[in-house]
Amino acid sequence: MAKPFQKLVRPGVRLLSVIGRSYRYEVLNGEIDDAVYRRGEVPIYCSWHQRWFAGITFMPRRHPIAIMVSQSQDGDFISEMITRLGWHAARGSSSRGGSKALRELVGCLRRGVAVGHIVDGPRGPFGELKPGLLTLAQVSGMPIVPMIISPERKWVFRSWDRFMIPKPFSRVIIRFDGPIYVPRRLDEESFEKLRDGLQNRLRALYEETDGTWLMGRE
């Protein structure tokens, strides 16, 4: 890792830990997640790139978990940060090292380590579910579990994904939805139909969950 980034890791981890502890999390449908483990399976959580910040400190408290991180210089920094926060980083992306990282994630799932998958990252387009998620579920045989993160109060950045950081002490909903199983053998048309259906399902879940705050939920 480049030295300028190295100097930022420790204070960055400390800052994330402090901010993460301030959030008031509310878990919805946690029994869905628990049931996956009771069946002897391990979940592949999926989320948009826009929302992953609040999950950085929350998810390692719940289960051992891994995630794919690009082999870029930014990825070096992110990998070091999340490793110190309790994640396992599999290095690779669709443009570089993806096959190796996929194999590593499959190995994690088979050892009982959950996987967090950013479906439209790292460069978008925003909200477009890329095929890697379905491929991981196909190869591993493990279920995809949508995980919707919705903060009540947040900062929204002018990035390609309108990245969100919940403000300190904000309420944050973590909502799980029913598991999706991907058959090992799918023709191209069936694969695309499943991808499109899950993409639409995620969009609807985000809209519905975000609407909770608009209704003035107590």
Secondary structure by P-SEA (a helix, b strand, c coil): ccaaaaaaaaaaaaaaaaaaaacccccccaaaaaaaaaacccccccccccccccccccccccccbbbbbcccaaaaaaaaaaaaacccccccccccaaaaaaaaaaaaaaacbbbbbbccccccccccccaaaaaaaaaacbbbbbbbbbbcbbbbccccccbbbbcccbbbbbcccbbbbbbccccaaaaaaaaaaaaaaaaaaaaaaaaccccccc
